[in-house]
Amino acid sequence: MKFLVAAALGCVLGLPAHAQGVIAQRNLSSAMVKNMLVAAVEFCQQKGMSASIAILDRSGAVCGSFRDEGAAPHTLELSQRKAYTALTFRMPSADFAKRALSDPQRAPQQNLTGVIALGGELPIKIGDEVIGAISVSGTAGGAVVGSNDVACGQAGIERVADRLR
């Protein structure tokens, strides 16, 4: 019996620190979210575009959203779903859409609740760690579908880039 307790204790003590209890995680502050929203809205408006923007935290909860008065009602839901896709798969949604189309084994992933295979969202990262996602919807695409959406979202990330280190 003592051997089993010692073996179990040895296994637990051998676990990495993050597997033993409290986990420290970096998250978006409300000030960063506000700054990203304002930057994305300003960028879109300067280009003459009305859009909806959603920012999700690392757990997928909406921590900020905005629908410009000229944006269609459905764009707010699309921005949230696209951001969720970028967060869940830790890649721009356009990359996820390409992967879903080119790999039949991954195609069913686009049927998950909250996921949508459209371009226009970006994961928010510190190094390789994804701490959230920003998405814009409703900017009329440009040469590449979703490219204006991405540009607006990128403007939001760039506004706080110095704090994402």
C-alpha positions in Angstrom: 0.0 0.0 0.0 2.8 2.4 0.9 4.3 1.7 -2.5 1.1 2.7 -4.3 0.8 5.9 -2.4 4.4 6.7 -3.1 4.0 5.9 -6.8 0.8 8.1 -7.0 2.5 10.9 -5.1 5.5 10.6 -7.5 3.3 10.9 -10.5 1.5 14.0 -9.1 4.8 15.7 -8.1 6.1 15.0 -11.5 3.3 16.9 -13.2 4.1 20.3 -14.7 3.3 23.3 -12.5 0.3 24.3 -14.6 -1.3 20.9 -14.1 -1.2 21.1 -10.3 -3.7 23.8 -9.6 -4.0 27.5 -10.2 -3.1 28.6 -13.8 -1.8 32.0 -14.5 -3.0 33.3 -17.9 -2.6 36.6 -19.8 -5.8 38.2 -20.8 -7.1 41.2 -22.6 -7.8 44.2 -20.3 -11.0 46.2 -20.8 -8.8 49.2 -21.7 -7.1 47.2 -24.5 -10.5 46.0 -25.8 -11.8 49.6 -25.9 -8.6 50.8 -27.7 -8.9 48.0 -30.3 -12.6 48.6 -30.9 -12.0 52.4 -31.4 -9.1 51.8 -33.7 -11.0 49.3 -35.8 -14.1 51.5 -36.1 -11.9 54.6 -36.9 -10.1 52.6 -39.7 -13.3 51.4 -41.2 -15.0 54.8 -41.1 -11.9 56.5 -42.6 -12.2 54.1 -45.5 -15.9 54.9 -45.9 -17.0 51.5 -44.5 -19.7 50.6 -41.9 -19.1 47.4 -40.1 -19.6 45.4 -36.9 -16.7 44.4 -34.7 -16.4 41.7 -32.0 -13.6 41.0 -29.7 -13.5 37.8 -27.7 -11.3 36.9 -24.7 -9.3 33.7 -24.5 -12.3 31.7 -23.3 -14.5 32.8 -26.2 -16.6 35.3 -24.3 -17.5 38.6 -26.0 -15.6 41.3 -24.2 -16.4 44.1 -26.6 -18.6 44.6 -29.7 -19.8 47.4 -31.8 -22.2 47.8 -34.8 -21.8 51.0 -36.8 -25.1 52.6 -37.7 -24.7 51.8 -41.4 -23.8 48.1 -40.8 -26.5 45.5 -41.6 -28.0 43.8 -38.5 -26.6 40.3 -39.3 -23.0 41.6 -39.3 -22.8 41.7 -35.5 -23.6 37.9 -35.3 -21.2 37.2 -38.1 -18.4 39.2 -36.5 -18.8 37.2 -33.3 -18.9 33.8 -35.1 -15.8 34.7 -37.2 -13.9 35.8 -34.1 -14.9 32.5 -32.3 -13.6 30.6 -35.3 -10.2 32.4 -35.2 -10.0 31.8 -31.5 -11.0 28.2 -31.6 -8.7 27.2 -34.4 -5.9 29.7 -33.5 -5.7 31.0 -37.1 -7.3 33.7 -39.3 -10.7 32.6 -40.3 -9.8 32.8 -44.0 -7.1 30.1 -43.3 -9.7 28.0 -41.5 -12.1 28.4 -44.5 -9.4 27.2 -47.0 -8.6 24.3 -44.7 -12.2 23.3 -44.4 -12.6 23.3 -48.2 -9.4 21.5 -49.0 -9.4 18.8 -46.4 -12.5 16.6 -46.4 -11.7 15.2 -42.9 -11.7 18.7 -41.5 -14.8 20.0 -43.4 -17.2 18.9 -40.6 -15.5 21.3 -38.2 -17.4 24.2 -40.0 -20.6 22.7 -38.6 -19.6 23.3 -35.0 -21.8 25.7 -33.0 -20.5 29.2 -33.3 -18.0 28.4 -36.1 -18.2 29.9 -39.6 -15.9 29.5 -42.6 -15.6 33.1 -43.7 -12.6 35.4 -43.8 -12.3 38.5 -41.7 -11.1 37.7 -38.3 -7.7 37.4 -36.6 -6.5 35.7 -33.4 -4.9 38.1 -30.9 -1.6 36.8 -29.8 1.3 37.4 -27.4 4.0 35.4 -29.2 2.4 32.1 -30.1 -0.1 32.3 -27.3 -3.7 33.1 -28.4 -5.3 35.4 -25.8 -8.4 36.4 -27.9 -9.7 37.3 -31.3 -11.0 40.3 -33.2 -13.4 40.2 -36.1 -15.0 42.7 -38.4 -17.9 42.0 -40.7 -19.7 44.0 -43.3 -17.0 45.9 -45.2 -17.7 44.6 -48.7 -14.6 42.5 -49.1 -12.5 44.2 -51.7 -10.3 42.2 -54.1 -10.2 39.3 -51.6 -13.4 38.4 -49.7 -12.9 39.6 -46.1 -9.7 41.6 -46.9 -11.3 44.9 -45.8 -12.6 43.1 -42.6 -9.1 41.9 -41.9 -7.6 45.3 -42.5 -10.0 46.9 -40.0 -9.3 44.2 -37.4 -5.5 44.5 -37.9 -5.8 48.2 -37.2 -7.3 47.3 -33.8 -4.5 44.9 -33.0 -1.9 47.4 -34.2 -3.3 50.0 -31.8 -2.3 47.8 -28.8 0.7 45.9 -30.3 3.2 47.5 -27.9 1.2 45.8 -25.0 1.1 42.4 -26.7 4.6 41.4 -25.9 
